[in-house]
């Protein structure tokens, strides 16, 4: 779930940077989307996502899109994600554990 949660976090950071008002974020990870709804999660990424959603004060919809549901661009996105995993690019994400 951490890769999917990280992707959602990056999408939220993009929403904040671009000051988008209404946003739809799609994810194949139903588990990640359900975890975000759990009130008491100990997953640090889920906690950060929940806090970002609360503080952004934007209209953001998280939508579960099952794999292979023929969404245009989905295969390209999957290919880009796999390529990024094997690249030397890094992104600073500071995770603070509560408790």
NUMAR-520074 format. One record per atom (N, C-alpha, C, O, CB): residue in three letters; x, y, z. Coordinates in steps of 0.001 Angstrom, whole numbers, plus 500000, padded with zeros to 6 digits. Glycine has a CB too. Layout:
BEGIN
AlaXYZ
...
***
This chain:
BEGIN
Unk500819498806500000
Unk500000500000500000
Unk500864501259500000
Unk500373502309499586
Unk499068499997501202
Unk502100501215500432
Unk502873502454500583
Unk503123503169499263
Unk503134504400499237
Unk504193502154501239
Unk503323502441498162
Unk503536503096496868
Unk502270503820496432
Unk502339504946495940
Unk503961502067495796
Unk501127503191496606
Unk499866503820496239
Unk499581505037497113
Unk499134506074496623
Unk498722502815496348
Unk499843504901498405
Unk499631506022499327
Unk500569507178498981
Unk500172508343499031
Unk499851505572500794
Unk501797506857498636
Unk502766507885498253
Unk502303508613496990
Unk502459509829496885
Unk504160507260498029
Unk501736507878496036
Unk501227508499494811
Unk500087509459495130
Unk500008510541494548
Unk500754507425493814
Unk499209509076496044
Unk498109509961496447
Unk498666511196497136
Unk498188512305496900
Unk497118509225497382
Unk499664511018497979
Unk500294512157498650
Unk500910513119497635
Unk500759514333497768
Unk501369511669499635
Unk501599512592496627
Unk502174513452495589
Unk501080514196494829
Unk501247515367494486
Unk503022512621494612
Unk499964513520494566
Unk498845514184493889
Unk498304515332494740
Unk497980516395494212
Unk497722513172493584
Unk498207515122496043
Unk497727516185496939
Unk498699517357496973
Unk498275518512497022
Unk497520515638498359
Unk499992517073496948
Unk500989518148496910
Unk500873518940495604
Unk501066520155495598
Unk502419517568497063
Unk500559518256494498
Unk500338518915493218
Unk499108519826493289
Unk499133520949492786
Unk500170517871492098
Unk498044519341493911
Unk496820520138494086
Unk497140521417494851
Unk496675522501494500
Unk495726519321494832
Unk497934521270495894
Unk498307522423496717
Unk499169523407495929
Unk498939524616495973
Unk499055521960497976
Unk500163522883495207
Unk501085523733494453
Unk500367524508493351
Unk500654525684493127
Unk502203522889493849
Unk499439523853492668
Unk498720524475491550
Unk497460525196492008
Unk496768525810491196
Unk498357523426490513
Unk497155525129493297
Unk495974525760493886
Unk494692525358493153
Unk493856526198492821
Unk496127527280493870
Unk494561524051492908
Unk493379523536492230
Unk492198523534493197
Unk492361523252494384
Unk493636522111491675
Unk491034523844492696
Unk489841523934493535
Unk489099522598493596
Unk488708522145494672
Unk488908525027493011
Unk488910521973492429
Unk488197520699492340
Unk489129519680491676
Unk489676519931490603
Unk486849520849491533
Unk489297518537492326
Unk490243517540491831
Unk489686516142492014
Unk489042515838493019
Unk491592517669492547
Unk489945515287491019
Unk489623513873491100
Unk490936513108491087
Unk491724513235490149
Unk488684513423489927
Unk491175512315492126
Unk492372511477492210
Unk491915510032492123
Unk491127509564492944
Unk493187511743493536
Unk492423509328491110
Unk492047507926490891
Unk493159507014491387
Unk494342507317491228
Unk491754507656489391
Unk492771505896491989
Unk493741504922492474
Unk493198503517492277
Unk492009503261492467
Unk494077505171493957
Unk494092502609491893
Unk493716501199491778
Unk493660500526493144
Unk493126499424493269
Unk494700500458490873
Unk494201501172494159
Unk494332500557495476
Unk493122500839496360
Unk493047501874497022
Unk495593501051496158
Unk492188499914496361
Unk491023500050497230
Unk491454500029498697
Unk490892500747499525
Unk490000498924496951
Unk492447499210499010
Unk492942499135500388
Unk493466500474500881
Unk493230500856502028
Unk494036498091500495
Unk494178501186500016
Unk494712502490500387
Unk493582503493500607
Unk493614504272501560
Unk495676503001499309
Unk492594503471499733
Unk491476504395499861
Unk490654504097501109
Unk490190505018501782
Unk490591504330498622
Unk490472502829501417
Unk489734502458502635
Unk490525502826503885
Unk489943503264504877
Unk489419500949502637
Unk491838502653503846
Unk492673502979505007
Unk492581504462505336
Unk492621504844506506
Unk494139502584504750
Unk492457505301504309
Unk492343506733504527
Unk491087507055505324
Unk491052508028506078
Unk492333507479503193
Unk490068506241505154
Unk488805506477505844
Unk488804505953507280
Unk487932506315508069
Unk487678505838505074
Unk489763505113507620
Unk489832504562508978
Unk490293505662509930
Unk491332506286509718
Unk490798503328509043
Unk489532505882510948
Unk489808506995511850
Unk491135506839512595
Unk491867507815512753
Unk488683507134512847
Unk491450505643513047
Unk492658505436513839
Unk493633504529513087
Unk493724503332513363
Unk492308504829515215
Unk494352505108512144
Unk495349504352511402
Unk496722504665511975
Unk496990505806512352
Unk495290504680509884
Unk497588503669512045
Unk498951503918512504
Unk499922503996511334
Unk501131504099511541
Unk499390502829513477
Unk499401503949510093
Unk500231504086508903
Unk500549505571508714
Unk499642506385508535
Unk499517503490507635
Unk501832505919508754
Unk502222507338508727
Unk501797508028507435
Unk501407509195507471
Unk503731507470508901
Unk501862507340506293
Unk501427507964505042
Unk499925508233505045
Unk499476509271504559
Unk501795507076503852
Unk499156507306505589
Unk497706507496505677
Unk497394508692506577
Unk496497509479506274
Unk497011506213506216
Unk498117508829507660
Unk497923509967508571
Unk498237511279507852
Unk497497512255507981
Unk498816509819509833
Unk499326511298507102
Unk499705512512506366
Unk498656512836505307
Unk498283513998505143
Unk501098512343505707
Unk498178511820504585
Unk497145512037503565
Unk495891512609504197
Unk495315513567503683
Unk496816510726502829
Unk495466512029505304
Unk494266512510505991
Unk494441513971506417
Unk493526514779506264
Unk493954511625507222
Unk495618514304506950
Unk495880515680507369
Unk495894516638506181
Unk495361517744506266
Unk497208515758508114
Unk496509516209505065
Unk496536517044503855
Unk495121517307503351
Unk494779518440503012
Unk497376516370502748
Unk494301516260503302
Unk492924516417502844
Unk492163517390503730
Unk491369518193503239
Unk492213515066502815
Unk492401517320505024
Unk491706518187505975
Unk492155519639505846
Unk491330520551505881
Unk491938517698507400
Unk493469519856505697
Unk493989521218505700
Unk493920521913504340
Unk493963523141504275
Unk495403521205506172
Unk493812521141503252
Unk493772521766501931
Unk492508522595501710
Unk492542523595500992
Unk493874520707500861
Unk491409522192502313
Unk490144522912502167
Unk489765523059500691
Unk489367524135500243
Unk490238524299502831
Unk489895521964499949
Unk489555521911498527
Unk488537520789498321
Unk488350519941499194
Unk490836521685497640
Unk487893520794497178
Unk486979519711496839
Unk487782518630496123
Unk488105518762494943
Unk485787520220495950
Unk488102517556496853
Unk488923516472496327
Unk488147515168496453
Unk487671514811497530
Unk490287516383497074
Unk488032514470495337
Unk487356513179495319
Unk488402512108495066
Unk489187512207494123
Unk486228513135494238
Unk488412511084495912
Unk489286509928495727
Unk488428508812495152
Unk487449508395495772
Unk489980509489497079
Unk488794508324493964
Unk487983507346493252
Unk488757506056493038
Unk489894506070492564
Unk487518507910491913
Unk488129504938493392
Unk488741503642493127
Unk488509503285491665
Unk487369503250491201
Unk488166502541494070
Unk489588503022490944
Unk489515502601489546
Unk490192501242489441
Unk491420501159489434
Unk490189503652488585
Unk489410500191489360
Unk490000498845489290
Unk490965498716488115
Unk490787499350487075
Unk488897497786489173
Unk491969497899488294
Unk492944497655487228
Unk492224497109485999
Unk491206496425486104
Unk494052496666487700
Unk492768497423484860
Unk492262496925483585
Unk490830497369483288
Unk490074496627482660
Unk492334495427483566
Unk490455498553483725
Unk489095499023483454
Unk489055499933482228
Unk488090500673482034
Unk488537499763484672
Unk490087499879481412
Unk490145500565480127
Unk490016502092480227
Unk489333502712479412
Unk489065500036479239
Unk490658502681481204
Unk490715504142481292
Unk491844504614480394
Unk492968504120480490
Unk490925504630482773
Unk491549505572479517
Unk492557506071478591
Unk493755506615479367
Unk493592507429480276
Unk491962507162477675
Unk494937506174479013
Unk496157506639479659
Unk496608505777480820
Unk497706505975481340
Unk495968508024480133
Unk495786504823481240
Unk496123503992482396
Unk497383503160482149
Unk498232503038483032
Unk494953503073482739
Unk497499502596480960
Unk498679501779480659
Unk499940502633480656
Unk500990502194481125
Unk498517501072479304
Unk499841503859480126
Unk500991504761480115
Unk501387505152481541
Unk502570505243481867
Unk500679506019479284
Unk500387505380482375
Unk500664505734483774
Unk501338504583484495
Unk502281504793485258
Unk499370506125484504
Unk500861503363484258
Unk501483502187484874
Unk502929502041484412
Unk503812501745485216
Unk500685500913484536
Unk503172502248483113
Unk504533502160482576
Unk505453503205483179
Unk506605502913483502
Unk504513502311481069
Unk504942504437483334
Unk505736505515483935
Unk506050505207485393
Unk507150505490485868
Unk504993506859483827
Unk505092504631486100
Unk505317504283487508
Unk506390503210487632
Unk507258503291488501
Unk504009503800488163
Unk506332502207486764
Unk507335501141486806
Unk508717501689486452
Unk509719501290487045
Unk506952500000485842
Unk508763502600485489
Unk510038503211485102
Unk510614504046486249
Unk511823504040486481
Unk509855504090483847
Unk509750504756486958
Unk510200505598488069
Unk510800504764489194
Unk511748505193489852
Unk509041506433488605
Unk510248503573489416
Unk510757502688490466
Unk512208502320490198
Unk513003502188491128
Unk509898501417490568
Unk512553502156488927
Unk513896501718488565
Unk514830502871488205
Unk515958502637487773
Unk513818500761487414
Unk514377504105488376
Unk515214505256488036
Unk516042505684489245
Unk515854505169490347
Unk514345506433487536
Unk516941506611489038
Unk517768507146490119
Unk517190508426490699
Unk517835509087491513
Unk519176507403489622
Unk515988508777490289
Unk515369509998490801
Unk514949509797492249
Unk514502508717492636
Unk514156510403489938
Unk515096510839493031
Unk514653510785494417
Unk513755511970494712
Unk513847513012494063
Unk515852510762495379
Unk512897511805495686
Unk512001512865496124
Unk512055512900497640
Unk511946511865498296
Unk510536512644495604
Unk512223514086498191
Unk512231514220499648
Unk510806514241500172
Unk510010515109499812
Unk512983515496500080
Unk510499513292501011
Unk509227513276501706
Unk509557513042503172
Unk510154512029503535
Unk508245512172501132
Unk509167513973503988
Unk509455513867505424
Unk508244513256506118
Unk507156513833506117
Unk509804515267506041
Unk508442512106506701
Unk507360511400507382
Unk507596511497508890
Unk508636511091509409
Unk507277509902506918
Unk506616512038509554
Unk506701512191510999
Unk505710511234511623
Unk504514511294511340
Unk506425513660511441
Unk506203510364512460
Unk505335509400513125
Unk504778510020514400
Unk505519510560515221
Unk506099508088513439
Unk503478509934514547
Unk502844510445515759
Unk502872509370516829
Unk502800508174516550
Unk501390510900515480
Unk502980509837518057
Unk502847508879519146
Unk504066508458519744
Unk504052507649520672
Unk502179507741518726
***
